[in-house]
Amino acid sequence: MLDHGAVKLEIVPAEEHPTRDLYRITYECDGEEVDGIAAVGRALEHINFAWAMVGFFMQLPIVRQALQVLSDGTIAGPQRVRRAIK
């Protein structure tokens, strides 16, 4: 796994989500949950100030929607990842 010096960010496989199956990359913190491009933007906030600004820009409403449509249509559309039952 790549380590870019992220602070207070734990990356875990989707199969290990404790409560449900996931369809997109998901970011959870203190009861807040976002998925898709917004999740990537929130994760970038944990690296450094420059990446935090990129993440902030990605989360702007029109930018986020455009990036999500572009991502869904070209590389990473929603896919169900079943959680592993323990």
N, C-alpha and C positions, 0 to 999 in steps of 0.2 A: 504494500500500500504506500502511496506517496505521502510524504510528510513535509508540508510547507510551513511548519511552525505554528499550526493552528492552536489557539488557546481555548480551553474549555469546550472542545468539540469532539464528540465521540461518534465515530462512523461505524455502524453495525449493518450486517446484511439484512435485507428486507425479510428474509425467512425467519429472522429472530425477533420480529415485532411481537410484543407480548399479547396483543389483543385482537389483531385483525390482519387480513390480507391487504397488501398494498398494491396500488396501480401505477404510482409514480414515485420518484424519489421524494422523501418526506422529511421535513425538519420539525422537530418538536422541542419546545422549551417552555417551562413554567406554564403549562396548560395551553399554550399557543401552538397551533399546528398549521403548517402550510405545505403545499406540495408543488411539484414541477419546477418551473423556472424560479418561482418565488423561494422555494426551498434552497436552490443553488445560491441565489442572491443572499439569503440569510446565512448560509454556511460561509460564504466569502467574507462576511463581517468578522470572522474569527481569525483571519490570517494577519492582516496589517491594514493600515489606514488606506493605502492605495487600492487594495482589493475590496475593502469595505465600501469605497466610493463606487467601484464597478458594481458591487452587489446592490447598493442603494439605487443606482441608475437602472439596473435590471428589474427592480421592484416597482418602478413608476408605472402607474396604471396602463397607459397605452403601450409603453415599451414592453411591460411584462406580457400583456395579451399578444402582442405581435411576436415576441420571442417564443411564447408557448405554442402558437399556431405554427410557426416555422419549425420548431422542434418536433411537434407532433406529426407534421407532414413529411419531414425528411429523415429524421434519425430515431427519435425515441418516443413514439406514440405510447399511450397508456397500455400497460401489459399487467395482467394479474400475476402477482407473485404470492404463492400460498405460504403461509407461515408454517414453520415446522411445529408440530404438536409434540410437546414434551410430556 
